[in-house]
């Protein structure tokens, strides 16, 4: 699984969550442990685990989560 900086991230309903801005790797194996997604709308970053990913392509990451808007 390749998680790349700047990749768009969507929830399972197709709502844009943000873009990958941080990747945390295991120091021994190099495997991705968590990744941060910058949310312009809230001006903050949210952390996710690779287990949260439903599908990943070169263009985007789709989470297996439904992140309803608070508005």
Backbone torsions as a table, in degrees:
resi	resn	phi	psi	omega
1	UNK	NA	123.2	-177.9
2	UNK	-111.3	113.9	178.4
3	UNK	-106.0	119.9	-172.3
4	UNK	-114.8	139.2	176.0
5	UNK	-55.1	138.1	176.8
6	UNK	87.2	-5.1	179.2
7	UNK	-69.5	134.7	176.4
8	UNK	-67.6	144.2	179.3
9	UNK	-125.1	132.8	178.4
10	UNK	-124.1	156.2	171.9
11	UNK	-84.9	179.8	-173.6
12	UNK	-68.8	-14.1	177.2
13	UNK	-94.5	2.9	178.6
14	UNK	89.1	6.2	177.2
15	UNK	-77.5	133.0	179.9
16	UNK	-69.2	128.9	178.0
17	UNK	-94.2	-42.2	-178.8
18	UNK	157.6	-153.0	179.1
19	UNK	-127.6	145.9	177.8
20	UNK	-62.8	126.1	179.4
21	UNK	-128.0	-2.2	-178.6
22	UNK	-157.2	137.3	178.1
23	UNK	-129.1	126.6	178.4
24	UNK	-107.6	123.3	-177.2
25	UNK	-111.3	152.4	172.9
26	UNK	-68.0	129.5	-176.5
27	UNK	-67.6	-24.6	-179.4
28	UNK	-88.6	-45.1	-174.1
29	UNK	-98.8	-22.6	-176.5
30	UNK	82.3	-1.1	179.9
31	UNK	-69.9	146.4	178.4
32	UNK	-69.8	126.2	178.5
33	UNK	-98.6	-40.9	-179.7
34	UNK	-151.4	159.4	173.1
35	UNK	-142.1	144.1	-178.8
36	UNK	-98.6	141.9	178.6
37	UNK	-120.7	121.5	179.5
38	UNK	-80.6	127.6	179.1
39	UNK	-108.6	107.6	179.7
40	UNK	-61.6	-38.2	-175.9
41	UNK	-62.7	-36.1	-179.6
42	UNK	-103.5	-4.5	-179.6
43	UNK	55.1	45.8	179.5
44	UNK	-151.8	170.4	176.9
45	UNK	-113.5	145.7	178.0
46	UNK	-122.7	139.1	-178.6
47	UNK	-96.1	140.5	176.6
48	UNK	-131.3	160.6	176.6
49	UNK	-103.8	153.4	173.7
50	UNK	-55.7	-25.5	177.3
51	UNK	-65.8	-19.4	179.7
52	UNK	-80.0	-9.9	-175.8
53	UNK	-83.7	129.1	175.4
54	UNK	-93.5	-39.6	-178.3
55	UNK	-151.6	144.9	179.1
56	UNK	-138.8	132.0	175.7
57	UNK	-129.9	-179.0	177.4
58	UNK	-67.9	-26.5	-176.1
59	UNK	-88.6	-34.2	-175.7
60	UNK	-158.6	164.0	173.8
61	UNK	-114.5	130.0	176.7
62	UNK	-110.1	121.9	179.0
63	UNK	-82.0	152.6	175.9
64	UNK	-87.4	22.4	-177.0
65	UNK	-117.1	149.9	174.4
66	UNK	-103.4	106.5	-177.6
67	UNK	-102.8	86.8	-178.6
68	UNK	-65.4	143.1	177.9
69	UNK	-69.3	145.6	179.0
70	UNK	-82.5	-6.0	-175.8
71	UNK	-78.6	NA	NA
